[in-house]
Amino acid sequence: MHFEIDPAALIAALKSARQGGPGVVGYYHSHPTGSAAPSDTDAACASGDGKVWAIVGGDRVGWWRDSADGFEEISPEAISG
């Protein structure tokens, strides 16, 4: 299974942020039958842009920062936008 953010929606959100609109802090998706951690596919598709990924798995939400060195688990309190 694979997810993809609608490129037009992402470009519009980033453009709006550059023009003074709300910033894009990160992205979220779910792993309906998996864990709340980045999958191998998530790691392969990540851009290392420093954005936050909220991943829902089971009854848990995992919070991750996508850094140049891979995903780092963070607490929701560490998120600032």
C-alpha positions as CSV (number, residue, x, y, z in Angstrom):
1,M,0.0,0.0,0.0
2,H,1.2,3.5,-0.8
3,F,0.0,7.0,-0.2
4,E,0.7,10.2,-2.1
5,I,-0.2,13.8,-1.2
6,D,-2.0,15.4,-4.1
7,P,0.8,17.4,-5.7
8,A,-1.5,20.3,-6.7
9,A,-2.8,20.6,-3.1
10,L,0.7,20.5,-1.7
11,I,2.0,23.1,-4.1
12,A,-1.0,25.4,-3.3
13,A,-0.4,25.0,0.5
14,L,3.3,25.8,0.2
15,K,2.6,28.7,-2.1
16,S,0.1,30.1,0.4
17,A,2.6,29.7,3.2
18,R,5.2,31.7,1.3
19,Q,2.6,34.4,0.8
20,G,1.9,34.8,4.5
21,G,-0.7,32.1,5.0
22,P,-0.6,29.3,7.5
23,G,2.7,27.4,7.5
24,V,2.9,23.7,6.5
25,V,4.2,21.9,9.6
26,G,3.9,18.4,8.3
27,Y,1.8,15.6,7.0
28,Y,-0.3,12.7,8.4
29,H,-1.4,9.3,7.3
30,S,-2.4,6.0,8.8
31,H,-1.2,2.5,8.8
32,P,-4.6,0.7,9.3
33,T,-3.1,-2.7,10.0
34,G,0.4,-1.5,11.0
35,S,2.3,0.4,13.6
36,A,2.5,4.2,14.2
37,A,6.1,4.2,12.9
38,P,7.4,5.1,9.5
39,S,7.4,2.1,7.1
40,D,10.1,1.2,4.7
41,T,8.0,2.9,2.0
42,D,7.7,6.0,4.1
43,A,11.5,6.1,4.5
44,A,12.0,5.6,0.8
45,C,9.6,8.4,-0.1
46,A,10.7,10.9,2.5
47,S,12.4,14.1,1.4
48,G,14.4,15.0,4.5
49,D,12.6,18.4,4.6
50,G,12.4,18.6,8.4
51,K,8.6,18.3,8.3
52,V,6.6,16.4,11.0
53,W,4.9,13.2,10.1
54,A,2.0,12.1,12.3
55,I,1.4,8.4,11.6
56,V,-1.7,6.7,13.1
57,G,-1.4,3.0,13.7
58,G,-3.8,1.0,15.8
59,D,-4.8,3.2,18.8
60,R,-1.6,5.2,18.8
61,V,-0.3,8.3,17.0
62,G,3.4,8.4,16.4
63,W,5.1,11.8,15.8
64,W,8.2,11.8,13.6
65,R,10.5,14.5,12.2
66,D,11.8,13.8,8.6
67,S,15.4,14.9,8.8
68,A,18.2,14.5,6.3
69,D,19.4,11.6,8.4
70,G,16.1,9.8,8.4
71,F,13.1,9.8,10.8
72,E,13.5,10.9,14.4
73,E,10.7,10.2,16.9
74,I,9.6,13.4,18.7
75,S,6.9,14.4,21.2
76,P,3.9,16.5,20.1
77,E,5.1,19.2,22.4
78,A,8.3,19.5,20.3
79,I,6.3,20.7,17.3
80,S,6.3,24.4,16.5
81,G,4.9,25.9,13.4
